[in-house]
């Protein structure tokens, strides 16, 4: 778990990353704090997500997105619009 914490810390710098076991079924609470110690994002993941490289990439991407939203640099509606555009492109490409 320590190596995952170090990887997440590198990927989400400058935020301080803390991993804490939080459930009976392998859940893990990931907390990102600012330099001042304020909690920016706190999310729970299944520890299995840390064992596969693709799933770990998804965890980092999700946390990065959550940080952008928490800091007001990205609106959730923009994410939904981007997903719709990407989905439309996939549907058009199948015809």
SULPE-V568339 format. One record per residue. N is the residue number from 0. RES is the residue in one small letter. SS is DSSP state (alpha for helix, beta for strand, coil for the rest). OMEGA is omega in degrees with one decimal (none if undefined). D_FIRST is the distance of its C-alpha to the first C-alpha in Angstrom with 2 decimals. Layout:
BEGIN
N,RES,SS,OMEGA,D_FIRST
N,RES,SS,OMEGA,D_FIRST
END
This chain:
BEGIN
0,x,coil,-179.6,0.00
1,x,alpha,179.6,3.80
2,x,alpha,176.5,5.48
3,x,alpha,178.5,5.16
4,x,alpha,178.3,6.26
5,x,alpha,178.2,8.76
6,x,alpha,178.6,9.93
7,x,alpha,178.5,10.56
8,x,alpha,177.0,12.19
9,x,alpha,-175.8,14.37
10,x,alpha,-175.0,15.33
11,x,coil,176.8,16.24
12,x,coil,15.4,17.88
13,x,coil,-177.7,19.82
14,x,coil,175.1,17.83
15,x,beta,-177.1,15.38
16,x,beta,176.7,12.12
17,x,beta,175.3,10.49
18,x,beta,-179.3,7.92
19,x,beta,173.9,9.49
20,x,beta,-173.8,9.84
21,x,coil,-178.0,13.39
22,x,coil,-178.5,15.08
23,x,coil,-176.9,16.40
24,x,coil,175.2,15.72
25,x,coil,177.4,11.99
26,x,beta,180.0,12.30
27,x,beta,178.5,10.00
28,x,beta,177.4,12.02
29,x,beta,-179.5,11.61
30,x,beta,175.2,14.16
31,x,beta,179.7,15.93
32,x,beta,176.7,18.46
33,x,coil,179.1,21.43
34,x,coil,179.5,22.61
35,x,coil,179.2,24.70
36,x,coil,178.9,21.85
37,x,coil,177.3,23.04
38,x,beta,179.6,20.71
39,x,beta,-179.4,21.37
40,x,beta,174.8,19.22
41,x,beta,-177.8,17.25
42,x,beta,178.9,16.18
43,x,beta,179.5,14.60
44,x,beta,171.0,12.96
45,x,beta,-177.5,12.44
46,x,alpha,178.0,8.99
47,x,alpha,179.2,11.24
48,x,alpha,-179.6,11.80
49,x,alpha,-175.7,8.59
50,x,coil,-179.2,9.81
51,x,coil,-175.1,13.19
52,x,alpha,-179.8,14.24
53,x,alpha,179.5,17.00
54,x,alpha,177.8,15.14
55,x,alpha,175.7,12.55
56,x,alpha,176.8,15.78
57,x,alpha,177.4,17.25
58,x,alpha,-179.1,14.55
59,x,alpha,178.9,15.17
60,x,alpha,179.4,18.88
61,x,alpha,178.4,19.02
62,x,alpha,178.0,17.44
63,x,alpha,177.1,19.80
64,x,alpha,179.8,22.66
65,x,alpha,176.8,21.94
66,x,alpha,179.2,22.05
67,x,alpha,178.3,25.34
68,x,alpha,-179.0,26.73
69,x,alpha,-179.6,25.74
70,x,coil,179.0,27.44
71,x,coil,-179.9,30.45
72,x,coil,179.0,30.26
73,x,coil,179.0,30.07
74,x,coil,177.8,31.81
75,x,alpha,179.8,30.51
76,x,alpha,177.8,33.98
77,x,alpha,178.3,33.56
78,x,alpha,179.6,30.47
79,x,alpha,179.4,32.57
80,x,alpha,179.0,35.45
81,x,alpha,178.4,33.42
82,x,alpha,179.2,32.15
83,x,alpha,178.8,35.76
84,x,alpha,179.8,37.03
85,x,alpha,179.4,34.49
86,x,alpha,178.1,35.40
87,x,alpha,179.7,39.10
88,x,alpha,179.2,38.77
89,x,alpha,-179.7,37.21
90,x,alpha,179.0,40.00
91,x,alpha,-179.0,42.70
92,x,alpha,-179.5,41.44
93,x,coil,-176.8,41.90
94,x,coil,none,45.60
END
